[in-house]
Amino acid sequence: MGSVPEGSAAAGPGSTDPDELSAVVLPLAGARAGTRATAARPSAAARTAPTALQVLRSLDSGPRGLLDEEAGDRLARCGENVLPAWRPVSWPRRFLRSLRDPFTSVLLCLGLVSAAVASWGTACVTLVLVVVSCLLRSAEEHRADRSTAALRALVATTATVLRRTGPDAASQARELPVAELVPGDVIRLAAGDLVPADVRLLRASGLTVHQAALTGESVPVAKHPVDAPSRPRAADAAHGSREGLFARPELCFQGSSVASGSATAVVTATGADTRFAAAYDGSARRGDSAFDRSVHGISWTLIRFMLLTPPLVLMANAALRGRGLETLPFAVAVAVGLTPEMLPVIVTTALARGASLLARDHRVIVKRLPALHDLGAVDVLCVDKTGTLTQDRPVVEHALDAAGREAPEVLHWAAVNALWTLELADLPAPDALDEAVLDAAEEQDDHWSAYEGVAALPFDPVRRLATAVVRRPGRLGVHTLVTKGSVEAVLERCALEETERSRLRALAARDAAGGLRLLAVARADRPARPHAYAASDERGLTFLGFVAFRDALTPSASDALDALRGRGVAVKVLTGDDPGTVARACRDLGLDPGEVVTAERLDVLSDREVAETADRATVFARCTPEHKARVVSALRSAGRTTGFLGDGVNDLPAMHAADVAICPRDAVDVARETADVVLAAKDLAAIDDAITAGRHSSGNIATYLRITLSSNLGNVIAMLAAGLMLPFLPMLPAQVLVQNLCFDVAQLAFAFDRPASEVLRRPTVLRPRDFLRFITGFGLINATADLATFAVLAVALHGSATSGGQEAFHSGWFTENLLTQALVMLLLRTGGRAAGGRGGGPLRMAACALSVVGLLLPLTGLGALLGMSALPPLYYVLLASVLTLYAAALRAARTRYERKWNRS
């Protein structure tokens, strides 16, 4: 079957128009020059498919393979059969890339401005924070890249190639490295082999191929040679050349694997010219992620505040106090005081710590640190069915007789067929359906293995069935033919009336509509004979019944789905499988499929309608890669933060479209390189762990931002008010610097805090409007406490404006600032208790240290050097009253805020 004349190698390519072969064969002359030839050619679906002979002629090859010398020349001309190389990012480039972070850029500008006005202390501290943040981010991303590089593996290592030493020499089968394959090589494929390049079949026997990595199909696809010219179907043309090519029975592609059977094929494309490589466009870039959008929004809100602050300070002091540029260092210090200068360090530390814990405890690699925040913000997770909700294998659901009743006998005869087909046909491994039949029969514990095998006719994609001939105990002179295969193929070979055949088709259709796959089983007794059996003997069979299969569910999927729903994450299933099969798997897992949307329906919807449908529906079936990407893009355009779990080339468009791309460790190379997060296994439970870690880190970052910005805003308002009321600067630049240093060191504790359990129950999104409302409200409370402190100082110091009064004022406000900051850290922390029931240990320690420094530093020699002095006891008594009222106001405001937050 599928043989090609030996003389084809001598025929020249001139008899065939090269354009007619462009869908299958890349002309050798331009295989590596410029853009890929396949991308520029007209649609293959609009052309006549070439014959195997035409393909061989165009490649100047033949069924005996290439000469060694010719193969060497082509290897030099076309290059090795490897995917485009992955290039690691250098340390300097990675460091400079970290400066693109908006907060880091703002800090760098403030540091340079501070240096320009000779505020060297502020400049040094700010620039050190910039360098530390960039180093932390670069180191963590370098670690993730090293871990991912360790997962890289070749698509295949060796291949069986037919080569000749001379024109008259016989071809020899050799095991050669895949990298040495060239177009025109003739290779052999067997069950379990990975297809090493794009090939055209010359001969095949019972060949089925897994194409899940390319098309998402969970069931092996039958492949066979096509010798006559044929025009692709109109349906293929409607889906474009890519899907039409994958549907062609005579073509196999790199990235797929042989499930059963054997074949001889000619290589048509290698390396970067394969469909596997062409499916990944390394230049494609994902749009701004949820983290990018959140940080940019908050950044620009703060940048506007900071740009307005120095001019306001200068103008107010010039107008009311007659001061000039001597207040510029103070104005810059005020702007720095508003800036959450520890944010880059806090963000990087919190995300790096979460990524390290994920890698250590759950073997989840976060390649791009901001992706951990995106995971925490995910509220829609899009997944495929196979390998995620179901295992990549079927199991027997039930066996029915012709009347639709449970019939163990039908499973018995199906197992007889599976066993002796495997034994006598010398197959390297059983088909997945046969494995399921044998496993179910073992559980049934019948005596299906007591028969003696005589002959077998293995499965053929043309016949669509397999037959085993056995000798039954006590039945001398009689052979029993047991046939199993597709419902239509078996029914055609049974001795049935047409009405009965129609009834059985309807019975099969009922189970198929429920998401089950069916095999029909039939049997016939024949007189024993010594000569071989043939397909012509598969006639006049007695119909026995059906064996129904469903996909084996992933054990952890049901619990993981419940956990994700409990965290406010909606799961959408995007698959190339049949709608009934997907809906059945979802129902079995407790996930209501609702209305199943097919690709055909998506094709007629506008983008707005797709967004509405994607928000409402749970299951999308028969999806091409473009359909998956369109659904993910629609969800993002509707404001949803979307994660996509994929592992094949067919998933790349959707991975690029998602906020965060996730893949398992055993995904294809290009999927691993595209992904932001790499899992140890394709397991929803691992994604739940990653989402929890993301919310943990994001919750700490959000808490830091709320507390720091509200506190800083209150201090800035108080500074501006004091600068207008007092005849001296309310705080010296050196004191502002030391105060900020104390705040910064204490705020590092946010990166190690355990957020409250309610933070982990819902997506964590940094919304600029929410932050603005929060920091404005709590900032005014903080400013009120500062102004009350001014009144306390006026009473305690009797309104002294002398030099000693200035020092005392500076000391009093410095102490109050650190104490109020300690209170804010404890009382505005999200939630009262951490996840797991424990309070914020690191925050408590940092708040205590901050309080100690605020109370003792003015009493030390360092305090005197900074221009501070001791305070009278009355001040501390009055300050305690102010702090008590301040704490009560914070608690009341926080309770109101949390009540509103929980309702939203």
C-alpha positions in Angstrom: 0.0 0.0 0.0 1.4 3.4 -0.9 4.4 2.1 -2.8 6.4 4.4 -5.1 8.3 3.3 -8.2 12.0 2.8 -7.6 12.9 4.8 -10.7 11.4 8.0 -9.3 14.8 9.2 -8.1 16.1 9.6 -11.6 13.2 11.7 -12.7 13.9 15.5 -12.7 11.8 18.1 -10.9 11.1 19.9 -14.0 7.9 18.0 -14.7 6.1 19.4 -11.7 5.3 23.0 -11.0 7.0 23.9 -7.7 4.1 26.1 -6.6 1.8 23.0 -6.6 4.0 21.5 -3.9 4.5 24.6 -1.8 2.2 23.4 0.9 4.4 20.3 1.5 7.8 20.9 0.2 10.2 23.9 0.7 12.5 24.4 -2.3 16.0 23.7 -1.2 17.5 26.7 -2.9 15.8 29.1 -0.5 15.1 27.0 2.5 17.0 29.2 5.0 17.0 32.6 3.3 14.9 35.3 4.8 11.3 34.5 5.9 10.0 31.0 5.8 8.8 30.0 2.4 5.6 28.4 3.7 4.4 31.6 5.2 4.6 33.5 1.9 3.0 30.8 -0.2 -0.7 30.7 -1.2 -3.1 28.6 0.8 -2.5 24.9 0.4 -6.2 24.3 0.8 -6.8 26.0 -2.5 -4.5 23.7 -4.4 -4.4 20.1 -5.6 -2.4 17.9 -3.2 0.6 16.4 -4.9 1.2 12.7 -5.2 4.1 11.0 -3.3 5.9 10.6 -6.7 5.7 14.4 -7.3 7.0 15.1 -3.8 10.0 12.8 -4.3 10.8 14.3 -7.7 10.6 17.9 -6.3 13.1 16.9 -3.6 15.3 15.0 -6.1 15.0 11.9 -3.9 13.6 8.4 -4.1 12.3 5.6 -1.9 15.9 4.2 -1.4 17.0 7.5 0.3 19.7 10.0 -0.4 23.4 9.4 -1.1 25.7 10.2 1.9 27.4 12.9 -0.2 24.2 14.5 -1.3 22.9 14.5 2.3 26.1 16.2 3.5 25.7 18.9 0.8 22.1 19.6 1.8 23.0 19.7 5.5 25.6 22.4 4.8 23.1 24.3 2.6 19.9 23.9 4.8 21.4 23.8 8.2 20.8 21.4 11.1 17.4 20.1 11.9 17.0 22.0 15.2 14.6 24.6 16.4 15.8 28.3 16.6 18.2 28.6 19.5 17.2 30.0 22.8 19.4 32.9 23.7 19.9 33.8 27.4 19.7 37.4 28.4 23.0 38.9 29.5 23.3 40.4 33.0 23.9 44.0 31.9 20.8 43.8 29.6 18.7 42.3 32.3 19.8 45.0 34.8 19.0 47.8 32.4 15.7 46.2 31.6 14.8 46.4 35.3 15.1 50.2 35.1 12.0 50.3 33.0 9.9 49.8 36.0 8.0 53.1 36.6 8.8 53.4 40.3 12.4 52.6 39.7 12.6 55.2 37.0 11.0 57.8 39.3 13.4 57.0 42.1 16.3 57.3 39.8 15.2 60.7 38.6 14.6 61.9 42.3 18.1 60.7 43.2 19.6 62.6 40.3 17.7 65.8 41.3 18.8 65.4 44.9 22.4 65.1 43.7 21.9 68.2 41.5 20.8 70.3 44.6 23.7 68.9 46.7 21.4 66.8 48.9 23.9 64.0 48.9 22.4 61.9 51.7 19.1 61.7 49.9 20.7 61.1 46.6 22.9 58.2 47.9 20.1 56.4 49.7 17.7 56.7 46.7 20.3 55.5 44.2 21.3 52.6 46.5 17.7 51.5 46.6 17.5 51.6 42.8 20.6 49.4 42.5 19.4 46.9 45.1 16.0 46.6 43.4 17.5 46.0 40.0 20.0 43.5 41.4 17.2 41.5 43.2 15.0 41.4 40.1 17.9 40.4 37.8 19.1 37.7 40.1 15.6 36.1 40.5 14.9 36.2 36.8 18.4 34.7 36.1 17.6 31.9 38.5 14.3 31.2 36.8 15.9 31.2 33.3 18.5 28.7 34.5 15.8 26.4 35.9 13.8 26.6 32.6 17.0 26.0 30.5 17.4 22.7 32.5 14.0 21.6 31.3 14.8 22.0 27.6 15.0 18.8 25.6 15.2 17.9 22.0 11.9 16.9 20.2 13.7 13.6 19.3 17.3 12.4 19.6 17.7 9.9 16.8 15.8 8.7 13.8 16.0 5.7 11.5 17.2 7.0 8.1 17.7 5.2 4.8 21.0 6.3 3.2 23.2 5.0 0.4 27.0 5.1 -0.1 26.8 5.2 -3.9 24.3 5.3 -6.8 24.3 1.5 -7.2 24.6 0.6 -3.5 21.7 -0.8 -1.5 20.1 1.5 1.0 20.9 0.9 4.6 18.9 1.8 7.7 20.9 3.8 10.1 20.3 5.5 13.4 21.3 9.1 13.0 21.0 12.2 15.2 17.8 14.1 14.3 19.9 17.2 13.8 21.5 15.6 10.7 18.2 15.0 8.8 17.7 17.0 5.6 14.8 17.4 3.1 14.7 14.4 0.9 15.8 11.9 3.6 13.6 8.7 3.7 12.9 7.7 7.3 11.1 4.9 9.1 8.6 5.4 11.9 7.4 2.9 14.5 5.1 3.0 17.5 6.5 5.3 20.2 8.7 7.3 17.9 8.6 11.1 17.8 8.2 12.5 14.3 11.6 14.2 13.8 10.6 16.6 11.0 7.7 17.4 8.6 7.2 14.3 6.4 5.1 12.9 3.6 4.1 9.2 4.0 5.2 6.7 1.3 4.1 3.5 3.0 2.2 2.9 6.2 0.6 0.0 8.1 -2.0 0.8 10.8 -0.4 4.2 11.5 -2.1 6.5 14.0 -0.4 9.6 15.2 -0.9 11.8 18.3 -1.2 15.5 17.1 -2.3 17.0 20.5 0.8 19.3 20.6 -0.2 20.7 17.2 -4.0 20.6 17.1 -5.2 19.8 20.6 -6.9 16.5 19.5 -6.7 14.0 22.4 -7.5 11.0 20.2 -4.8 9.6 17.8 -5.4 10.4 14.2 -5.2 7.8 11.5 -2.6 8.5 8.8 -2.1 6.7 5.4 -0.5 7.4 2.1 -2.5 9.1 -0.7 -1.1 8.2 -4.1 -3.7 9.9 -6.4 -3.8 13.7 -6.7 -6.6 15.1 -4.5 -8.1 18.5 -3.7 -8.5 19.4 0.0 -12.0 19.6 1.3 -13.9 22.9 1.4 -14.1 22.6 5.2 -10.3 22.6 5.3 -10.1 25.6 3.0 -12.5 27.5 5.4 -10.1 27.0 8.3 -7.0 28.0 6.3 -3.9 26.2 5.2 -2.7 25.4 8.7 -5.6 23.3 9.9 -6.1 21.9 6.4 -2.6 20.5 6.4 -2.9 18.9 9.8 -6.0 17.2 8.6 -4.3 15.7 5.6 -3.9 11.9 6.1 -0.6 11.6 4.1 1.3 14.3 6.2 2.9 14.0 9.6 4.6 16.9 11.4 7.4 17.5 13.8 6.0 17.7 17.4 3.6 14.7 16.9 4.3 11.1 17.9 3.4 7.7 16.6 0.7 6.0 18.6 0.5 2.7 16.7 1.6 1.1 13.4 4.7 1.8 11.3 5.5 3.9 8.2 8.1 4.9 5.7 8.2 8.7 4.9 10.2 11.3 3.1 11.3 14.4 5.0 9.9 17.6 3.4 11.0 20.3 5.9 13.5 20.5 8.8 14.5 22.9 11.5 13.0 26.4 11.4 11.0 25.5 8.2 8.8 23.0 10.0 5.2 23.8 11.0 6.3 23.1 14.6 8.8 26.0 14.4 6.6 28.2 12.2 3.8 28.1 14.8 6.0 30.0 17.2 6.8 33.6 16.3 9.5 34.6 18.6 8.8 38.3 17.8 5.3 38.1 19.2 4.8 40.0 22.4 2.0 40.0 24.9 0.3 43.2 25.7 0.5 44.8 29.1 -0.3 42.3 31.9 -2.5 43.0 34.9 0.6 43.9 37.0 1.8 46.3 34.3 -1.6 48.0 34.1 -1.9 48.3 37.9 1.6 49.6 38.5 1.5 52.1 35.7 -1.8 53.5 36.9 -0.6 53.9 40.5 2.8 55.2 39.3 1.3 58.0 37.3 -1.0 59.0 40.1 2.0 59.4 42.4 4.2 61.0 39.8 1.6 63.8 39.4 1.6 64.3 43.2 5.4 64.4 43.3 5.8 66.8 40.3 3.4 69.2 42.0 4.9 69.1 45.5 8.3 70.9 45.1 6.8 73.8 43.1 4.0 74.2 45.7 6.6 74.2 48.6 8.8 76.7 46.9 6.0 79.1 46.0 4.3 78.9 49.4 7.6 79.6 51.2 8.5 82.4 48.8 5.1 84.0 49.1 4.5 83.7 52.9 8.0 83.5 54.3 10.2 85.3 51.7 12.4 82.2 51.4 14.1 81.4 48.0 16.0 78.5 46.6 17.4 77.7 50.0 14.2 75.7 50.5 14.8 73.6 47.4 16.5 70.7 49.3 13.6 70.7 51.7 11.1 70.7 48.7 13.0 67.7 47.2 13.0 65.9 50.6 9.2 66.4 50.8 8.8 64.9 47.3 11.0 61.9 48.3 9.0 61.6 51.5 5.8 61.1 49.4 7.5 58.5 47.3 7.2 54.8 48.4 11.0 54.5 47.6 11.0 50.9 49.0 8.4 49.8 46.6 10.8 48.3 44.0 12.7 46.5 46.7 9.5 45.3 48.5 7.9 44.2 45.2 10.9 42.3 44.1 11.6 40.8 47.5 8.0 39.7 48.0 7.7 38.2 44.5 11.1 36.6 44.6 10.3 35.0 48.0 7.0 33.7 46.7 8.7 32.3 43.5 11.4 30.6 45.6 8.9 29.0 47.9 6.9 27.8 44.9 10.0 26.3 43.3 11.1 24.6 46.5 7.7 23.3 47.9 5.6 22.8 44.7 8.2 22.6 41.9 6.6 25.5 40.1 9.1 27.8 38.2 8.1 31.5 37.8 10.1 32.8 34.9 8.9 36.4 35.0 8.5 37.8 38.5 5.5 40.1 37.8 3.7 37.0 36.6 3.4 35.9 40.2 1.3 39.0 40.9 -0.7 38.3 37.7 -1.5 34.8 39.1 -2.8 36.4 42.2 -5.0 38.7 40.1 -6.4 35.9 37.9 -10.1 35.6 38.0 -10.5 33.4 34.8 -8.4 30.3 34.1 -8.6 28.8 30.6 -7.6 25.2 30.3 -7.7 22.4 27.8 -9.5 19.2 28.7 -6.9 16.5 28.0 -4.3 16.2 30.7 -5.9 18.8 32.9 -9.5 17.7 33.6 -8.9 14.2 32.1 -6.0 11.9 31.7 -4.7 11.1 28.2 -6.4 7.7 28.3 -9.9 6.2 28.0 -11.7 3.9 30.4 -14.7 1.6 29.8 -17.9 3.1 30.9 -20.2 0.2 30.1 -20.9 -2.6 27.6 -24.3 -2.9 26.0 -26.0 -5.6 23.9 -28.1 -5.0 20.8 -31.1 -4.2 23.1 -29.2 -1.5 25.0 -28.9 -3.7 28.2 -25.7 -4.1 30.3 -23.9 -7.1 28.7 -20.6 -8.3 30.3 -20.3 -10.8 27.4 -19.7 -7.9 25.0 -16.7 -6.8 27.0 -15.5 -10.4 27.2 -15.3 -10.7 23.4 -13.8 -7.2 23.0 -11.0 -8.3 25.4 -10.5 -11.5 23.3 -10.1 -9.4 20.2 -7.7 -6.9 22.0 -5.5 -9.6 23.5 -5.0 -11.7 20.4 -4.7 -8.8 18.0 -1.8 -7.5 20.2 -0.2 -11.0 20.5 -0.5 -12.2 16.9 -0.1 -8.9 15.0 3.2 -8.3 16.7 2.2 -4.8 17.7 4.8 -3.0 19.9 2.1 -1.7 22.3 -1.7 -1.9 22.6 -3.9 0.8 21.4 -5.3 3.0 24.2 -8.8 1.6 23.7 -7.5 -1.9 23.8 -5.7 -1.1 27.0 -8.9 0.1 28.5 -10.8 -3.0 27.4 -8.1 -5.3 28.9 -8.0 -3.4 32.2 -11.8 -3.6 32.5 -11.9 -7.3 31.6 -9.3 -8.0 34.3 -11.5 -6.3 36.8 -14.5 -8.4 35.6 -12.3 -11.5 36.2 -13.7 -13.6 33.3 -11.8 -16.2 31.3 -11.2 -14.2 28.2 -7.5 -15.3 28.2 -8.3 -19.0 27.9 -8.7 -19.0 24.1 -6.0 -20.0 21.7 -5.1 -17.4 19.0 -5.0 -18.5 15.4 -4.6 -15.3 13.3 -5.1 -11.6 13.5 -6.0 -8.8 11.1 -4.7 -5.6 12.8 -6.5 -2.3 12.8 -6.4 -0.5 9.5 -7.5 3.1 9.1 -9.2 2.3 5.8 -11.2 -0.7 7.2 -11.5 1.0 10.6 -11.6 -2.3 12.5 -9.5 -5.2 13.8 -10.2 -8.9 13.8 -8.8 -11.8 15.9 -9.3 -15.4 14.9 -9.3 -17.8 18.0 -9.9 -21.4 18.8 -12.4 -21.8 21.6 -12.1 -24.6 24.3 -14.0 -27.7 23.3 -14.8 -26.4 19.8 -12.6 -28.6 17.5 -12.8 -27.8 13.8 -14.3 -24.3 14.4 -12.5 -21.0 14.4 -14.2 -17.9 15.9 -13.7 -14.5 14.2 -14.0 -11.6 16.7 -14.2 -8.2 15.1 -14.1 -4.8 16.9 -14.0 -1.3 15.4 -16.0 1.7 14.5 -19.8 1.4 14.7 -20.5 2.0 11.0 -17.7 -0.3 9.8 -18.8 -3.2 12.0 -22.5 -2.8 11.2 -21.8 -2.9 7.5 -20.2 -6.3 7.9 -23.0 -7.8 10.0 -25.9 -9.9 8.6 -28.7 -7.4 9.6 -31.9 -6.0 8.1 -31.6 -2.3 7.2 -34.2 -1.4 9.8 -32.2 -3.2 12.5 -29.0 -1.5 11.3 -30.7 1.9 11.6 -32.0 1.1 15.1 -28.5 0.2 16.2 -27.1 3.4 14.7 -29.6 5.4 16.7 -28.7 3.5 19.9 -25.1 4.3 19.3 -25.9 7.9 18.6 -27.6 8.2 21.9 -24.5 7.2 23.8 -22.3 9.4 21.6 -24.5 12.4 22.3 -23.7 11.8 26.0 -20.0 12.2 25.4 -19.0 8.6 25.1 -16.9 7.0 22.4 -18.1 3.6 21.1 -16.7 0.5 19.6 -18.9 -2.1 18.1 -18.2 -5.8 18.6 -19.3 -8.7 16.3 -18.5 -12.4 16.1 -18.8 -15.3 13.6 -17.9 -19.0 13.6 -16.1 -20.4 10.6 -14.8 -23.9 9.7 -11.2 -24.2 10.7 -8.8 -23.9 7.8 -5.0 -23.9 7.5 -4.6 -21.0 5.1 -4.5 -17.3 6.2 -7.5 -15.2 6.8 -8.2 -11.9 4.9 -10.4 -8.9 5.1 -12.9 -10.6 2.8 -13.7 -13.0 5.7 -15.1 -10.1 7.7 -18.6 -10.6 6.3 -21.9 -12.1 7.6 -21.0 -11.4 11.3 -23.3 -11.6 14.2 -23.6 -8.3 16.0 -22.9 -8.6 19.8 -23.1 -5.0 21.1 -21.2 -1.8 22.0 -18.4 -1.0 24.4 -18.6 2.7 25.5 -15.6 4.7 26.7 -15.1 7.9 28.5 -12.0 9.9 29.3 -10.4 8.9 32.6 -10.7 11.9 35.0 -7.6 13.4 36.5 -7.8 12.4 40.2 -7.1 15.8 41.6 -9.2 17.8 39.1 -12.5 17.8 41.1 -10.9 19.0 44.3 -8.8 21.6 42.4 -11.9 22.9 40.6 -13.7 23.3 44.0 -10.6 25.1 45.4 -10.4 27.5 42.4 -14.1 28.3 42.6 -13.6 29.0 46.3 -10.9 31.5 45.4 -13.2 33.3 42.9 -11.5 31.9 39.8 -13.8 30.9 36.9 -12.6 28.0 34.8 -13.2 28.0 31.1 -12.5 24.9 29.0 -11.1 25.6 25.5 -10.5 22.4 23.6 -10.4 20.9 20.1 -12.4 17.9 21.3 -16.0 17.0 20.5 -18.7 19.0 22.4 -20.4 15.9 23.9 -17.1 14.5 25.2 -16.1 17.7 26.9 -19.5 18.3 28.4 -19.5 14.7 29.8 -16.1 15.2 31.4 -17.2 18.5 33.0 -20.3 17.0 34.4 -18.4 14.1 35.9 -16.2 16.6 37.7 -19.0 18.7 39.0 -18.4 21.6 36.6 -21.6 22.6 35.0 -20.9 23.0 31.2 -24.0 24.9 30.6 -24.3 25.9 26.9 -21.4 24.4 25.0 -20.1 26.9 22.4 -18.5 25.4 19.2 -16.0 27.0 17.0 -18.6 27.3 14.2 -20.7 29.5 16.4 -17.7 31.7 17.3 -17.0 32.3 13.6 -20.3 34.1 13.1 -20.1 36.3 16.3 -18.7 39.8 16.4 -15.9 40.7 18.9 -18.4 42.2 21.3 -20.6 39.2 21.1 -17.6 36.9 21.7 -16.8 38.8 24.8 -20.4 38.4 26.1 -20.4 34.7 25.2 -17.0 34.1 26.8 -18.1 35.7 30.0 -21.2 33.5 30.2 -20.1 30.2 28.7 -17.9 27.6 30.3 -17.0 25.2 27.5 -15.7 26.0 24.0 -15.3 22.9 21.8 -13.7 22.1 18.4 -11.5 25.2 18.9 -8.6 25.9 16.6 -5.6 27.8 18.0 -7.1 31.1 16.6 -10.4 30.4 18.4 -8.7 29.9 21.7 -6.7 33.1 21.3 -9.9 35.0 20.4 -11.8 33.8 23.5 -8.8 34.7 25.7 -8.5 38.2 24.1 -12.2 38.8 24.5 -12.1 38.0 28.2 -9.2 40.4 28.7 -10.9 43.1 26.8 -13.9 42.7 29.1 -11.6 43.5 32.1 -10.9 40.0 33.3 -7.4 38.9 34.3 -6.9 35.7 32.4 -4.5 32.8 32.8 -4.1 30.1 30.1 -2.7 26.6 30.7 -1.3 25.1 27.5 1.4 22.6 26.4 1.4 22.5 22.7 2.2 24.5 19.6 -1.6 24.9 19.1 -1.8 26.8 22.4 0.8 29.4 21.6 -1.6 32.1 20.3 -3.7 31.8 23.4 -0.7 31.9 25.6 0.4 35.1 24.0 -3.1 36.6 24.4 -3.3 35.8 28.2 -2.2 37.9 31.1 -0.2 35.0 32.4 0.8 31.9 30.3 1.2 28.6 32.2 2.6 25.3 30.9 3.7 21.9 32.4 7.3 20.8 32.4 6.8 18.3 29.6 5.3 20.8 27.2 6.9 21.4 23.9 10.0 23.6 23.9 8.4 26.7 22.3 5.6 26.5 24.8 8.0 26.4 27.8 9.9 29.4 26.4 6.6 31.4 25.9 5.2 30.5 29.3 5.6 32.8 32.4 5.1 29.9 34.8 6.2 26.3 34.4 4.5 23.5 36.4 6.1 20.2 37.5 2.9 18.5 36.0 -0.2 19.5 34.1 -2.2 19.7 37.4 -4.9 22.2 38.4 -3.8 21.7 42.1 -0.4 23.1 41.2 -2.1 26.1 39.7 -4.1 26.6 42.8 -0.9 26.6 44.8 0.6 29.1 42.4 -2.4 31.4 42.6 -2.3 31.2 46.4 1.4 32.2 46.4 0.6 35.0 43.9 -2.1 36.4 46.2 0.2 36.1 49.2 2.8 38.2 47.5 0.3 40.6 46.0 -1.5 41.0 49.3 1.8 42.0 51.0 2.6 44.5 48.2 -0.9 46.0 48.4 -0.7 46.3 52.2 2.7 48.1 51.9 1.3 50.5 49.3 -1.8 51.4 51.3 0.0 51.9 54.5 3.0 53.7 53.1 1.2 56.0 50.8 -1.5 57.0 53.3 1.2 57.7 55.9 3.4 59.6 53.5 0.5 61.7 52.2 -0.4 62.7 55.8 3.3 63.6 56.5 3.5 65.7 53.3 0.2 67.6 54.2 1.5 68.2 57.7 4.9 69.4 56.4 3.3 71.9 54.0 1.1 73.2 56.8 4.0 73.4 59.3 6.2 75.1 56.7 3.6 77.9 56.3 2.9 78.3 60.1 6.4 78.1 61.5 9.2 80.6 61.1 11.7 77.7 60.6 11.7 74.5 58.6 9.5 71.9 60.3 12.1 69.3 59.7 15.7 69.5 58.5 16.6 67.5 55.3 19.0 65.3 57.3 16.2 64.5 59.7 13.8 63.7 56.8 16.5 61.4 55.4 17.0 59.5 58.7 13.2 59.3 59.2 12.8 57.8 55.8 15.7 55.3 56.4 13.9 54.1 59.6 10.7 53.8 57.7 12.4 51.9 54.8 14.1 49.4 57.0 10.9 48.7 59.0 8.8 48.4 55.8 11.0 45.5 54.6 8.9 43.4 57.0 5.9 43.6 54.6 7.7 41.3 52.2 7.7 38.6 54.9 4.2 39.1 56.3 1.4 36.5 56.2 -1.7 38.2 54.8 -5.1 37.6 56.2 -7.1 34.6 55.0 -9.7 36.8 53.3 -7.0 38.2 51.0 -6.4 34.7 49.6 -10.1 34.1 48.9 -10.4 36.7 46.0 -8.3 38.0 43.2 -5.8 40.7 44.3 -5.9 43.6 41.9 -4.1 46.9 42.5 -6.7 49.4 41.3 -5.5 53.1 41.2 -8.9 54.5 42.1 -9.3 52.3 45.2 -5.8 53.2 46.3 -6.5 56.9 45.8 -9.6 56.7 48.0 -7.8 54.7 50.7 -4.7 56.9 50.9 -6.7 60.1 50.8 -9.0 59.1 53.7 -6.3 57.6 55.9 -3.8 60.3 54.9 -6.1 63.0 56.2 -6.4 61.0 59.5 -2.6 60.9 59.7 -2.3 64.6 58.9 -4.8 65.4 61.6 -2.7 63.5 64.1 0.4 65.4 63.0 -1.5 68.8 63.4 -2.7 67.7 66.8 1.0 66.9 67.7 1.9 70.5 66.7 -0.7 71.7 69.2 0.8 69.3 71.8 4.2 70.7 71.1 3.0 74.3 71.4 1.6 73.5 74.9 4.5 71.5 76.0 7.1 74.0 74.8 5.1 77.1 75.6 5.3 78.2 71.9 9.1 78.8 72.1 10.6 79.9 68.7 14.2 80.0 69.9 16.9 77.7 68.6 16.2 75.3 71.4 12.5 75.4 70.6 13.3 74.4 67.0 15.4 71.4 68.2 12.6 70.3 70.5 10.0 70.8 67.8 12.1 68.6 65.4 12.5 66.0 68.1 8.8 65.9 69.0 7.6 65.6 65.4 10.3 63.0 64.6 9.2 60.9 67.6 5.5 61.2 66.7 6.1 60.3 63.1 7.9 57.1 63.9 5.2 56.1 66.6 2.3 56.8 64.2 4.1 54.9 61.5 4.4 51.9 63.9 0.7 52.2 64.7 -0.3 52.3 61.0 1.8 49.2 60.2 -0.1 47.2 62.9 -3.6 48.6 62.5 -3.9 49.1 58.8 -2.6 45.7 58.0 -5.3 43.9 55.9 -7.3 41.8 58.3 -6.7 41.2 62.0 -5.3 37.7 61.7 -3.0 36.1 59.2 -3.9 33.0 57.1 -3.4 30.1 59.4 -4.5 32.0 62.5 -1.2 33.7 63.3 -0.6 37.4 63.6 2.0 39.4 61.6 5.2 38.5 63.6 7.7 40.4 61.3 5.5 43.5 61.3 5.2 43.4 65.1 8.9 43.3 65.5 9.5 46.0 63.0 6.9 48.3 64.6 8.5 47.8 68.0 11.9 48.6 66.7 10.5 51.7 65.0 8.9 52.8 68.3 12.2 52.3 70.2 14.2 54.4 67.7 11.6 57.2 67.7 11.6 57.4 71.6 15.4 57.0 72.2 17.2 58.6 69.2 16.5 62.2 70.2 18.1 61.5 73.6 21.4 60.2 72.1 24.5 61.9 70.7 23.4 61.1 67.2 20.1 62.9 67.8 22.1 66.0 68.9 24.2 65.8 65.6 20.9 65.7 63.7 19.7 68.8 65.4 17.3 67.2 68.0 17.1 67.6 71.8 15.3 66.0 74.8 11.6 66.7 75.3 9.8 67.5 78.6 7.7 64.7 80.2 4.5 66.6 79.6 4.9 66.1 75.9 4.9 62.3 76.2 1.8 62.4 78.3 -0.1 64.5 75.8 1.3 62.5 72.9 0.0 59.3 74.4 -3.5 60.8 74.4 -3.1 61.9 70.7 -1.9 58.4 69.8 -4.8 56.8 71.6 -7.4 58.9 69.7 -5.4 58.3 66.5 -5.5 54.5 67.0 -9.3 54.6 67.7 -9.9 56.6 64.5 -7.8 54.2 62.5 -9.7 51.2 63.8 -13.1 52.8 63.0 -12.0 53.8 59.5 -10.5 50.4 58.8 -13.7 48.6 59.9 -15.8 50.7 57.6 -13.4 50.2 54.7 -13.3 46.4 55.2 -17.1 46.2 55.4 -17.3 48.1 52.1 -14.5 46.0 50.6 -16.2 42.7 51.5 -19.5 43.9 49.9 -17.8 44.8 46.6 
